[in-house]
Amino acid sequence: MFPVKPMKPTFKSYLPPVQTDKKAVEQPIKKLEPKLLPGEIVVNEVNFVKKCISTENSQDDLWGKLICTNFKVSFIPQDASSKQKTQLSHLLLGEHDIPLTCLEQVLTVNDTKGKKKVLGSNQKLKFNPTELLLYCKDLRVIRFCFVEAGPESAKKVCLAIAHYSHPADLQLLFGFEYQGRRYHESKGEQVNGSTTRGGLHTPLFDRPSDWDREIKRTGASEWRVCSINENYVISPSLPEYIVVPVSLADQDLKQYSAFFTDNRIPLWCWNHPNGSALVRMASITDPLQQRKMDGRIFTGIKKSHPQQSEVFQIDLDKCLPNIQEIQSAFVKIRQICVLDPFEESEERWLSTIENSRWLEYVRAFLRNSAEIVFHMDGRNVSVVLQEEEDRDLSCVVSSLVQLMLDPHYRSLIGFQSLVQKEWVMAGHRFLDRCNHLKKNDNKESPLFMLFLDCVWQMMNQYPAAFEFTETYLTVLSDSMWIPLFSTFLFSSPKQRTQYLTDFAKSKAIPQGEDQSVYFPPVWEWSQQFSHKDQTLFNNPMYVGKGAACVQNGEVKSFTRTKQKTYSSNARGALPSVRNGLKGIEDTLTRRGSIMSELRSEFSPVKEESPTERYLRDWFSQPADQQGVLIPLLLPSHVALWKLFFLRWVPEACISKGGSITSYHKLSQLVDEIEFLKSQLRQYTGPSPGSTPLPSPRGPPSGQVLLQTLEAKQRVAQKSSFREQINEKQQAPPEPKDFVHKDELGDSDEELGLTFRL
């Protein structure tokens, strides 16, 4: 929870100063009506409200109307000039809109009486508020002043916001009303009374065919789709269709399920090309049955391996922080990044970030996942992840392991299918962990946010290995607080089915209608963003099969030349990119320092362990962006995700810095490529008499590096970023850009692309 004390606002809109005076405030507000979605109604409103943008002066503050609907808190500025076109515009939310489910805390303040109160549902307010502070789950803190507003109207709108942000039941969330209205309004556009899934590219894993395709894709020939949990008769938290070893019969699985927590029989996740499998499993409730069940289950997993290798089991509850510790760390880092004033020295601020333990926990999950990669890829054994309920920590670890091992999950569609498979269908408690109903703070924990941070760490080290951008990850995290999609609303597939069945009856939707028709997943991005805005999700430097290319504002696919061999020295981002102060001669990482860091990270003993040996061999080989990826794990390698944690902090943003900063980064990349190419051309190589035979693995490393650099340069030159930058240099500058300080070389971390909100 946020502290109950007044904090300075952290949301700043970089606009030209708006001159406001008493006359402007007293003028009647005309035509300040909100844009309402189907089923959305205005609950309460108040005029002559000031939205405080800056603490230093009031020139940037906005005057307008504050409105509470059954979906959002909306502020409509009085001055029409304050509206501006932003690069990433939301189709469902305006610039000053906040979904009610995004509110963490509603704090009312009366400055004259020195009173303040945190409002909940059905509470009374004994004083007239002069200020309203909204603490949001996306880390915004927004402040409204009611000095010129009617006191009774201000009190009513504050009570309405508090009440509607604490729904008593899940079906009271606006998404149910909105999707019901939307379903019937679009009924005439459907074919034969229903809409097919032809346009839905991300598999939902709610039908056997989705699992069959995944089995075939991974080559898991000794695994099969099992339907014993149809209608959720075995386990209420597992999907209806699961993948099990071929050697285990349905009748045996039904019998075994009684010994596992919540009857969650082991759940197959993924198969390595070498035959090793990744499996999730809940704890066995009866200790007397532990050895017996382990023997039978592990025997079935062992038989599914071509070499009949032994099964390695890891207890995540013993080696990773629990959900309460993760929640505590997130609250601390949120307090530091958003609420505390930026008046401390940088050294003290960074140490405070480290003391929050959030980055420590990020490293712990990455390190644990990398060790599992060693067992599956290095030892060629199957791995079983065990957790008491198999619904929290295992979601993070299983997803990260697959992300490191399988390049398919680093594509946009592959990543979405990974989240759908390992989080949504595996029964992660989104309703409880996101605390949508604000009923039990003890169950709240940002596990999915932790996973996205881990993904960003890998993207930061291997920027060309992922098809999506950090903008996509940030938008995905924000989508958790928009209750219009089914992905992040429910705690299990069964709960989703029950609620949607009741919902269909209440909205007169025919039985048997495809659920994705009337309550779509978040993966249908066209409902939130235009096709042009969705191009910001695609990484132009991605090296992979069917990589996306942005042309004329549209995403098009083409096949890039896959460079299988990279310089064995160049791992992840170049230091010159991460630190503008380093010279270009220091751009290549020293191999010895990497291995000494790895040794100190993975083992305190002097003798090299098998894990260290595997990692040493891996880092000594040329990097394959479409192969196994293992992140560096020392504290110096794990950075703060600034785009997420600091995007609302004015001190961490630079006004109107976007276009030139992006151009600077692209130009710097081209300069580095040209420098390395010139160095390679000057290299004469060995004498003709000592010329080695051609390597069977490919051309000499220098030629490969040259080809790689030329390929990257072509990608950089062909990307639409330069076209957009040229257009922006000719056009008047847009007034609202959010850029981090380190984009101009102020930090030792990788420069980030502009993210304009």
Summary of the structure (lengths in Angstrom):
residues: 757
radius of gyration: 27.3
end to end distance: 25.8
largest distance: 94.0
contacts: 2397
relative contact order: 0.09
helix: 43%
strand: 13%
